[in-house]
Amino acid sequence: ASFQTLIVDQGIAAMTHFFCVIVLGAVVGLSAGQDVLPVVINTWPFTNATAKAWEVLVNGGSALDAVEQGCTVCEVQQCDGTVGYGGSPNEDGETTLDAMVMDGTTMDVGSVGCLKRVKSAISVARKIMEHSSETLLVGDDATRFALAMGFKEESLTTNQSHDIWLKWKEDNCQPNFWKDVEPNAAKSCGPYHPSSVLQDTRSDVNTNVDDHHHDTIGMIVVDSKGHVVSGTTTNGASHKIPGRVGDSPIMGAGSYADSEVGGAAQTGDGDVMMRFLPTYQVVESMRAGVSPQDAAETAIRRIAKFFPGFNGGVVAVNRKGDYGAASYGFSLTYSVRNLALGKVDVFRTKPLKP
């Protein structure tokens, strides 16, 4: 991979109140070392989240604190409508949340899926890690746990998300995620029941995922001592079947961290990507001495081999602070802050070719 022209994107700078530089092409992070740590890297140009995580680190907070508070910024600001409350309603018009945190030093994980009526999904995930011996809680029972931990119960629906749902209903519930059912899910709403003849030719690939319609903030933080923590939070796929849990709260899919090696986070078509555990693969490739950039590209190419129509990307960083990213089907923008950069920068990948 090679660097191409550096350009200043004044639009992003104005929108986020940070000066951002975009690098066109597949990007390889600076050759690092202790002089660039700590480092924060996250999917998409959610630079307010990156800056918050950095602020936590430089003020003495832990890598875990940084991931939680950085991702919380996106939950509160409803980044791109794909994180936090008020976005991506399911078939019933309800917004649900997925999130996880992983401590790469202890290998502890807290994860929550299909969380209902509680806004702070990333913080609930941390409470699961710290106050239970279990890893993943889902649905209404996850909400019960959150309430026991002191979180507030409130609707995640907004006027905007309700309008999105109404428009979807008016459009005969298109798109949706059903196949081989009657009535024909490609033309009508349910309720559905299994078709007697399996003949649906629709792919498992979600073609509605691209650089303008995506989900998830995935973040990895490496502190000055090399401790690695990763986290994700999202409201998932729009119009998902109620009960769906995506890739974001699944360790090794949504994100993965190992302080002996580094960490990775993914975004895109989660239902396809989670089948390959790409963030785990990236970390294990880096353990074998592969660069973050090459590890990311290898993981993405493996998915594309089986699902050439999929859209997705992954960001990676090793414990020294070297970073990279790869994408397929769209150009992935991602945000980075370290000592060498001196500010939050935004980079853009060139999509890998088949």
Disulfide bonds with the S-S distance in Angstrom:
Cys74-Cys79 2.18
Cys173-Cys189 1.83
